[in-house]
Amino acid sequence: MEPLASAMKYFADDFKAHIDGKACPYSTESTAALASSGGN
């Protein structure tokens, strides 16, 4: 299966949230916290 088709199959809700909201629905604060914690 093509990588994009596979991603859209398993993460359709995430793609829809990005498209409908016209932005990333995940806050930059939580992304920064995740990055600084090493992803744990």
Gaussian input, Z-matrix of N, CA and C with variables (Angstrom, degrees):
# hf/3-21g

backbone

0 1
 N
 C     1     B1
 C     2     B2     1     A1
 N     3     B3     2     A2     1     D1
 C     4     B4     3     A3     2     D2
 C     5     B5     4     A4     3     D3
 N     6     B6     5     A5     4     D4
 C     7     B7     6     A6     5     D5
 C     8     B8     7     A7     6     D6
 N     9     B9     8     A8     7     D7
 C    10    B10     9     A9     8     D8
 C    11    B11    10    A10     9     D9
 N    12    B12    11    A11    10    D10
 C    13    B13    12    A12    11    D11
 C    14    B14    13    A13    12    D12
 N    15    B15    14    A14    13    D13
 C    16    B16    15    A15    14    D14
 C    17    B17    16    A16    15    D15
 N    18    B18    17    A17    16    D16
 C    19    B19    18    A18    17    D17
 C    20    B20    19    A19    18    D18
 N    21    B21    20    A20    19    D19
 C    22    B22    21    A21    20    D20
 C    23    B23    22    A22    21    D21
 N    24    B24    23    A23    22    D22
 C    25    B25    24    A24    23    D23
 C    26    B26    25    A25    24    D24
 N    27    B27    26    A26    25    D25
 C    28    B28    27    A27    26    D26
 C    29    B29    28    A28    27    D27
 N    30    B30    29    A29    28    D28
 C    31    B31    30    A30    29    D29
 C    32    B32    31    A31    30    D30
 N    33    B33    32    A32    31    D31
 C    34    B34    33    A33    32    D32
 C    35    B35    34    A34    33    D33
 N    36    B36    35    A35    34    D34
 C    37    B37    36    A36    35    D35
 C    38    B38    37    A37    36    D36
 N    39    B39    38    A38    37    D37
 C    40    B40    39    A39    38    D38
 C    41    B41    40    A40    39    D39
 N    42    B42    41    A41    40    D40
 C    43    B43    42    A42    41    D41
 C    44    B44    43    A43    42    D42
 N    45    B45    44    A44    43    D43
 C    46    B46    45    A45    44    D44
 C    47    B47    46    A46    45    D45
 N    48    B48    47    A47    46    D46
 C    49    B49    48    A48    47    D47
 C    50    B50    49    A49    48    D48
 N    51    B51    50    A50    49    D49
 C    52    B52    51    A51    50    D50
 C    53    B53    52    A52    51    D51
 N    54    B54    53    A53    52    D52
 C    55    B55    54    A54    53    D53
 C    56    B56    55    A55    54    D54
 N    57    B57    56    A56    55    D55
 C    58    B58    57    A57    56    D56
 C    59    B59    58    A58    57    D57
 N    60    B60    59    A59    58    D58
 C    61    B61    60    A60    59    D59
 C    62    B62    61    A61    60    D60
 N    63    B63    62    A62    61    D61
 C    64    B64    63    A63    62    D62
 C    65    B65    64    A64    63    D63
 N    66    B66    65    A65    64    D64
 C    67    B67    66    A66    65    D65
 C    68    B68    67    A67    66    D66
 N    69    B69    68    A68    67    D67
 C    70    B70    69    A69    68    D68
 C    71    B71    70    A70    69    D69
 N    72    B72    71    A71    70    D70
 C    73    B73    72    A72    71    D71
 C    74    B74    73    A73    72    D72
 N    75    B75    74    A74    73    D73
 C    76    B76    75    A75    74    D74
 C    77    B77    76    A76    75    D75
 N    78    B78    77    A77    76    D76
 C    79    B79    78    A78    77    D77
 C    80    B80    79    A79    78    D78
 N    81    B81    80    A80    79    D79
 C    82    B82    81    A81    80    D80
 C    83    B83    82    A82    81    D81
 N    84    B84    83    A83    82    D82
 C    85    B85    84    A84    83    D83
 C    86    B86    85    A85    84    D84
 N    87    B87    86    A86    85    D85
 C    88    B88    87    A87    86    D86
 C    89    B89    88    A88    87    D87
 N    90    B90    89    A89    88    D88
 C    91    B91    90    A90    89    D89
 C    92    B92    91    A91    90    D90
 N    93    B93    92    A92    91    D91
 C    94    B94    93    A93    92    D92
 C    95    B95    94    A94    93    D93
 N    96    B96    95    A95    94    D94
 C    97    B97    96    A96    95    D95
 C    98    B98    97    A97    96    D96
 N    99    B99    98    A98    97    D97
 C   100   B100    99    A99    98    D98
 C   101   B101   100   A100    99    D99
 N   102   B102   101   A101   100   D100
 C   103   B103   102   A102   101   D101
 C   104   B104   103   A103   102   D102
 N   105   B105   104   A104   103   D103
 C   106   B106   105   A105   104   D104
 C   107   B107   106   A106   105   D105
 N   108   B108   107   A107   106   D106
 C   109   B109   108   A108   107   D107
 C   110   B110   109   A109   108   D108
 N   111   B111   110   A110   109   D109
 C   112   B112   111   A111   110   D110
 C   113   B113   112   A112   111   D111
 N   114   B114   113   A113   112   D112
 C   115   B115   114   A114   113   D113
 C   116   B116   115   A115   114   D114
 N   117   B117   116   A116   115   D115
 C   118   B118   117   A117   116   D116
 C   119   B119   118   A118   117   D117

   B1=1.4626
   B2=1.5300
   B3=1.2978
   B4=1.4528
   B5=1.5274
   B6=1.3371
   B7=1.4763
   B8=1.5262
   B9=1.3200
   B10=1.4605
   B11=1.5223
   B12=1.3126
   B13=1.4659
   B14=1.5213
   B15=1.3128
   B16=1.4562
   B17=1.5253
   B18=1.3252
   B19=1.4643
   B20=1.5211
   B21=1.3298
   B22=1.4619
   B23=1.5236
   B24=1.3298
   B25=1.4666
   B26=1.5317
   B27=1.3167
   B28=1.4613
   B29=1.5289
   B30=1.3232
   B31=1.4639
   B32=1.5234
   B33=1.3194
   B34=1.4663
   B35=1.5240
   B36=1.3253
   B37=1.4699
   B38=1.5244
   B39=1.3258
   B40=1.4656
   B41=1.5250
   B42=1.3306
   B43=1.4624
   B44=1.5254
   B45=1.3419
   B46=1.4664
   B47=1.5246
   B48=1.3317
   B49=1.4681
   B50=1.5299
   B51=1.3185
   B52=1.4623
   B53=1.5301
   B54=1.3303
   B55=1.4593
   B56=1.5219
   B57=1.3261
   B58=1.4666
   B59=1.5253
   B60=1.3264
   B61=1.4606
   B62=1.5084
   B63=1.3206
   B64=1.4645
   B65=1.5326
   B66=1.3314
   B67=1.4600
   B68=1.5232
   B69=1.3036
   B70=1.4552
   B71=1.5330
   B72=1.3336
   B73=1.4564
   B74=1.5258
   B75=1.3139
   B76=1.4576
   B77=1.5215
   B78=1.3097
   B79=1.4655
   B80=1.5279
   B81=1.3132
   B82=1.4603
   B83=1.5219
   B84=1.3266
   B85=1.4654
   B86=1.5214
   B87=1.3259
   B88=1.4623
   B89=1.5149
   B90=1.3372
   B91=1.4582
   B92=1.5276
   B93=1.3236
   B94=1.4658
   B95=1.5190
   B96=1.3117
   B97=1.4655
   B98=1.5106
   B99=1.3219
   B100=1.4540
   B101=1.5343
   B102=1.3128
   B103=1.4681
   B104=1.5389
   B105=1.3155
   B106=1.4598
   B107=1.5226
   B108=1.3501
   B109=1.4550
   B110=1.5214
   B111=1.3130
   B112=1.4505
   B113=1.5066
   B114=1.3444
   B115=1.4482
   B116=1.5061
   B117=1.3199
   B118=1.4687
   B119=1.4948
   A1=108.21
   A2=115.51
   A3=120.44
   A4=109.66
   A5=118.08
   A6=120.24
   A7=114.17
   A8=118.07
   A9=119.93
   A10=111.09
   A11=117.02
   A12=120.53
   A13=110.41
   A14=116.74
   A15=121.18
   A16=110.88
   A17=117.23
   A18=121.20
   A19=110.59
   A20=116.95
   A21=119.90
   A22=111.61
   A23=116.58
   A24=120.54
   A25=110.20
   A26=116.36
   A27=120.61
   A28=114.19
   A29=117.48
   A30=121.01
   A31=112.09
   A32=117.00
   A33=121.87
   A34=111.85
   A35=117.51
   A36=120.35
   A37=111.58
   A38=117.36
   A39=120.66
   A40=110.85
   A41=117.37
   A42=120.32
   A43=109.91
   A44=116.91
   A45=121.41
   A46=111.38
   A47=117.73
   A48=121.09
   A49=110.89
   A50=117.56
   A51=121.07
   A52=110.93
   A53=116.59
   A54=120.59
   A55=110.89
   A56=117.05
   A57=120.38
   A58=112.13
   A59=116.51
   A60=120.74
   A61=113.76
   A62=117.46
   A63=123.90
   A64=111.98
   A65=115.13
   A66=122.06
   A67=108.06
   A68=115.68
   A69=120.36
   A70=108.83
   A71=117.83
   A72=120.34
   A73=114.11
   A74=116.78
   A75=120.58
   A76=108.56
   A77=116.41
   A78=120.19
   A79=110.90
   A80=115.65
   A81=120.12
   A82=110.75
   A83=117.25
   A84=120.05
   A85=111.12
   A86=117.61
   A87=119.76
   A88=110.94
   A89=117.31
   A90=120.91
   A91=110.07
   A92=117.20
   A93=121.25
   A94=110.63
   A95=117.68
   A96=121.25
   A97=110.60
   A98=116.83
   A99=121.33
   A100=110.09
   A101=116.49
   A102=120.81
   A103=110.96
   A104=116.65
   A105=119.38
   A106=112.15
   A107=117.37
   A108=119.62
   A109=112.08
   A110=116.40
   A111=120.36
   A112=112.90
   A113=117.11
   A114=121.03
   A115=114.27
   A116=117.49
   A117=119.56
   A118=111.58
   D1=139.81
   D2=178.43
   D3=-61.51
   D4=145.01
   D5=-178.78
   D6=-57.09
   D7=-43.07
   D8=-178.90
   D9=-67.80
   D10=-42.01
   D11=178.85
   D12=-62.66
   D13=-40.11
   D14=177.86
   D15=-64.45
   D16=-45.07
   D17=178.70
   D18=-61.45
   D19=-42.61
   D20=-179.75
   D21=-68.08
   D22=-30.48
   D23=178.26
   D24=-67.68
   D25=-46.62
   D26=-173.21
   D27=-90.18
   D28=-19.40
   D29=-177.05
   D30=-127.23
   D31=35.10
   D32=-177.40
   D33=-57.84
   D34=-40.51
   D35=-179.84
   D36=-63.24
   D37=-37.72
   D38=178.44
   D39=-67.14
   D40=-43.96
   D41=177.30
   D42=-60.35
   D43=-44.65
   D44=-179.36
   D45=-61.92
   D46=-40.48
   D47=179.15
   D48=-63.29
   D49=-40.23
   D50=178.42
   D51=-66.30
   D52=-43.09
   D53=-177.74
   D54=-70.31
   D55=-47.97
   D56=-178.17
   D57=-64.45
   D58=-38.70
   D59=-179.24
   D60=-84.84
   D61=-8.76
   D62=-179.03
   D63=55.16
   D64=28.92
   D65=177.99
   D66=-169.52
   D67=170.32
   D68=176.20
   D69=-72.42
   D70=125.02
   D71=-178.25
   D72=-75.98
   D73=-8.59
   D74=-178.58
   D75=-92.57
   D76=130.53
   D77=-175.82
   D78=-68.02
   D79=151.19
   D80=178.11
   D81=-68.51
   D82=-27.94
   D83=178.87
   D84=-64.88
   D85=-45.24
   D86=-179.58
   D87=-69.54
   D88=-34.74
   D89=177.56
   D90=-66.01
   D91=-43.04
   D92=178.62
   D93=-64.67
   D94=-41.05
   D95=179.54
   D96=-64.03
   D97=-40.82
   D98=179.05
   D99=-64.12
   D100=-43.37
   D101=-179.23
   D102=-65.10
   D103=-41.78
   D104=-177.40
   D105=-73.16
   D106=-21.89
   D107=179.23
   D108=-89.17
   D109=2.24
   D110=-179.68
   D111=81.80
   D112=13.36
   D113=177.62
   D114=84.91
   D115=9.01
   D116=-179.45
   D117=-93.19

